[in-house]
Amino acid sequence: MADIAFLALAVITIGSAIAALEMRSLIYGSIALMGTLGGVAGFFFLLDAPFVALFQIAVYVGSIAVLILFTVMLVKRELIFKKIEDPRRKFAGIGLMLVMMLALGAVFIDSGIKTITTDEPPVNFRDIGADFVMYYWPALILMGLILAGSVTGALVLARREDVENERTN
Amino acid sequence: MSVIAPNFKLSSFIKSLLDNIFWILLLLVLIGIPLVFMVLFVIPLPVIDGELLTPFLALSWIADPSRTLPIIQAFLETDIFRVMAFPGFGFAALLAAGTIFAERKMMAKIQLRVGPFYCGKFEGILQLMGDGLKLISKEIIIPAKADKPIFWAAPVMFVAAAAAFVALIPVAPGWVVADVDLGLLAVFAVIGFFPIITILSAWSANSKYPFIGGIRALFQMVSFEIPLILSLLGVVILTGSLNLSEIAASQSNFPWIIFLPVGAIVFFITMLAELERIPFDLPEAESEIVAGWLTELSGMMYGLVQLGSYLKLYAFAGLFVVLFLGGWNGPMVVPSFPMELIENGIEMGPITLKISGLAPLLSEVITQEMLNGTLWFVLKTVGVIFFIILPRGVFPRIRVDMLLDLGWSKLIGLAFVNIFIALGLLYAGVLGPGGLQ
């Protein structure tokens, strides 16, 4: 069952990734990208990490894909892309991808991933929280500061001074 | 004298009836009965209580309540019943239909109109059914230069996302379609799909008004998702759980709105914006951009989007009830069923009416707690829905810059205030370990 799901997810993820690169229509390309990101979320579900999977859907499919769609729809694509047809680049890209996949696969297979037991229950998100507070607290504080900075920046950007002045006048 | 059908002849009417009966019988004999036999030949029949469930046995069970009741009980416990009927789609669609009728009547009363009046004998109560039949029978017109696959898929995906949202809402203890451990995160993930579907539907119509409406819907939904998520963190901090059933069960003594009124207000306002209700109905502002992103949708496609948006309304109201108003918790008002009536039967004159299979059904599936929980959940949800549709008769539409200012600089700040209130309550020991709960 898990093998069938894994194969289906792999086909969806890789197929839609190729479609995202190769499609002529940018909108369909970004929909295919959404499929890729959703497939990655499916892999997280298979890896018993529903917390990460749901955040993958909420953040990547829900927000990043929307931003990409927004950009694609609002900008004339002739201005951003100048397509250079060159088959040698494509072959070079495929070759580079194969080399990368072989190298990463060799590293993964050599890293003792086969000895991991697969019947473990899903990771409890409370454990993730406890780990964050106990062991990874500097990273947590750094993330908190970055997020606070970005939220403050968004608030500053959203505040338009000319509108405020008009209202007071 | 006016005649509705001047060429009516009784003989030809009877002939047409007989013709129809002949064709139905012929088709049944030639196709129907062989089909039934083929199906019976192929499908392995289930064995219930040690007996093979042949069609004859099944027909004989229909007449006997003591044998059909276990089947009904087994059906009530299946997943398909949960998905289609009770805590899932059917229940939500029923509440949504009631919402549409109540909304139209209430808006009419507020604006000194009559509202739906003629359909059905009483106050136009069948108006919704008439509208639905009209939408089903209308032609679906696709714009010539529309992107057809996305345009067709968008309304269906909208209803699907709304139904997925509905599936996460617990109605009574144990009565929820998908009891996810990370239910609130799943809610956030499902909410994230609505702006994508909206913008894709708006773009694929290849028309000006839908596109403007879609862009408006996109930035409104995306920018209000942030205060929505932040305003719910207070409840998560106090409960220590993301499971919606556990969150509802944790409010058996008091609802969280007592301690987190700020969060409840922020969530309510963001809920209005996510649902595109007045005063945040910029995406479908009918006085500016025709019908916004719904302009090019026609027939049942429009009907599906409306169904989806009202399912979403029910789901958001249910989420508010579960998170802030205590979910199904409430005083026990449903009386317990008199068990001796079932066990001993009802004596009416010389006859004793006795139904033997009812006792396990009432003590296992349709319990007193379930009925009471459903009653309180529905009452609270209807109250929240009333407050969602009330601003429609009261407020004007707000400007775009005011909307963004509200979302980004006021509601996010208030959501952080709410989080600090929750943390203060936790660390002061009012709530949590050693406190009230």
Interface residues (C-beta under 8 A of the other chain):
Chain A: I27 I31 M34 P50 F51 L54 F55 I57 A58 V61 G62 S63 A65 V66 L69 F70 M73 L74 P122 F125 R126 V151 A154 L155 A158 R159 R160 V163
Chain B: D147 I150 V180 D181 L182 L185 A186 F188 A189 I191 G192 F193 P195 I196 I199 L200 W203 F211 I215 L218 V222 E225 G240 L242 D401 L404 D405 W408 S409 I412 G413
